[in-house]
């Protein structure tokens, strides 16, 4: 393994993933609620790892075989994000009691994982970052793609678990229902902005 290529993959992977997005907003929300944090972080990191490996090993072949995949992911993802944004806005406008941080266990593990996976796999930006960009960059390191992939995967695991468990420290702040409304409102705006970008609205 090449250490320099490993850290290049780590740096590139981290730089692409830190931007606020639908997936990150959901992980942050789950961390603040302290709901299924480990499972959600693991699901996000493993999904990223799989997509990174696919991008580095076979992106060109996939694009050639499935030229329609981009449009399908773009419009399907936009529809899902608009729905999720509306759901978050509705939550922001609900009564203060329903937004209490102590409401742990309000959503089942199955429901949380399904939402997490949908936000991950229905968002074309995830494919752009992991499959397309990282896959393309890795071609600059012939024979050392495994080192590059290992670095990018490490960055993904480090980021998601830091975000999820770091957010749990914010629980005292979100004991205030008003803070919950702000968080849910920001999540809604984030989802809609990404959806509009996918549809070419911005």
N, C-alpha and C positions, 0 to 999 in steps of 0.2 A: 504493500500500500504506500502511495505517495502522500506524505503529510501535507505538503504544500497544496496539492490538488484537493485533498480532503478539506482543508480549511477554505479553499476557494469555493467548493461546493457548499460548505457550511455558511459562509458569508453570503453567497448568492441566495441560498434557500431562505435564510433569515431575512434578508432585505426584501424578498418578495412576499413573505408571509406576514410581516408586522403591520402592514397597512390595514386599517379598519375595514372590515367587510362583514358579510352576512354570517359567515362561520365564526369569526372572531367575536362578533357581537353576541352570538348565542352562547359561546363558551363563557364569556364575561358574565352574562346574565345567570347562567347556571352556577357559576362560581360564587356570585353574590348571594344567590339563594341557597348555596351549599347543597344542591340537588344532583346526585349521581355524577359528581365531579370527575372521579377517576375514570368511569366508563365513558363519559363524553370526551374527555381529553384523549383517552386511548383510541376511541373510534376515529377522532379527527387525525391523530398522528398516524395511525395505521392506514387510513385512507390516503393521506398525503404520501406515505411511503410507497404504497402500491402504485399511485399515479406517477411518482417520480421514477420508479423502476420502469414502468411502461414507457414513459417519455424517453428515457435514456436508451432503452433497448429496441423500441419498435414504433416510435412516433411516425416516421415516414411511411412505413407499411400501412398503418392504420388510416392515415389521411388519404392514401391512394385507393384503399379498398372502400372506405365509407366517406365519400365527398359530401354527403348530405348531413353528416353528423353535427357539423357546426351550427347549421340553421336550426336543427331540432333542439339542441341544447340551449341555444340562445333564446328562442321563444318560449320553450318549456320552462326554462329557469326564470325568465322574466315574469311569467304568470304566477309561478310559485312564490317569488319574492314579493310581488304586489299583494298577494293574499296574506302572506306572513306579516307584512308591514301593517296591513289593515287590522290584523289580529292584535299586534302589539299596540297600535293606537287605541283600540277598544279597551285593552287592558290598562292603558295609561289614564283613561277617562272613567274607569270604574271607581267604586267607593274605596275609601282609604283602608277599610278593614281587609278588603280582598288583596291589598297590595303589601300586607305586612310581611317582613322578612321571616318572621317565625313560622310562616306557612310552609314549612318543609314537608316534602312528600306530596305536594299538590299535584304533581304529574308523575305518572308511572315511569319506570325505567324504560319500558318498551316504547312508550310515547316519546320520551326524551330522545332516545336513540334514533327512532325513525325520523324525527324532526331534524336532528343533527345530521344524519346521513343524507336527507333530502337537501338541506342547505349546502352540503358539501358536493354531492354528485349531480345536482341539478343547476349548479352555478358554473357557467362556461368560463368565468374568470379563474376558477380553480384549475381547469384544464390548460388555460393559457399560461398560467404561472408554472405549474408543475410539469405538464406534458410538453407543451410547445417551447417555452423559454428555457427551462432547465435542460430539456432534451436537446435543444439546439446548442446551448452553451457547452454541453458535455462533449459535443463533437470536436471541440478544440483540444481535447485531451485524449487522443487515440491510444487505446490500450490501458488507459487509466480511468475509464468511465466508472468502474466499481468504486474507486476512491472518491470520485466526485459525488456519486449517488449516496455513499455512506455519509459524507459530510452534510448533504442536503437533508437526508433523513434525520440525522442527529439534531439539526437545527429545528426541524418540525416537532420532534418529541420535546425538546427543551422549551420551545415557545409555548406550545399548547398547555403543558403541565404547569409552566410558570404563570401563564395567564389564568388558568382555571383556579389553581390554589392560591395565587396572589389575590385574586378577586375575593376570596373568602375573608380576607383581612378587612374588606370594606363593609362587612356586615353591619357594624355599628352605625355607619353613615346612612345605610339604607333601612335602618330601623324607622327612619322618618318616611312616612308614606309619600311625601312630596318628592323625595329623592327617587323613589320607585317610579313615580310618574315621569320624571325627567329621563330616567334610564330607558323606560319603555318607549317614550317619545323619540329618543335618539335612535333606538333600534328601528323604529318604524321609518324614520327619515332615511336611515342608512339603507334599509331594504329597498325603499322606493327609488333612491338615487341610483343604486346598482341596477335595478330593473330598467329604469329609463336609459341608462347607459347601454344596456344590452339591446334595447330597442332602437338605439341611435337617436334618442331624444335629447342627448346632451353632447 
